[in-house]
Amino acid sequence: MSKINGDKARFHKARKEKIERRERYRKMFESLAGKGTKSAAKTAK
């Protein structure tokens, strides 16, 4: 690992995982809200 780049690759991988996780949760909550469940609609907001 170089001093200049540091942990750039590891942090980039973690960042991409977070973004993908957010998108998955967003899709899941949207699909649950579409079914008409009140609790899912509240948590999606």
DAZITA-V250615 format. One line per field, one symbol per residue. burial: # if it has 9 or more other ideal C-beta (glycine too) atoms within 8 Angstrom, else .. Layout:
burial->???
This chain:
burial->............................##.##......##..#.
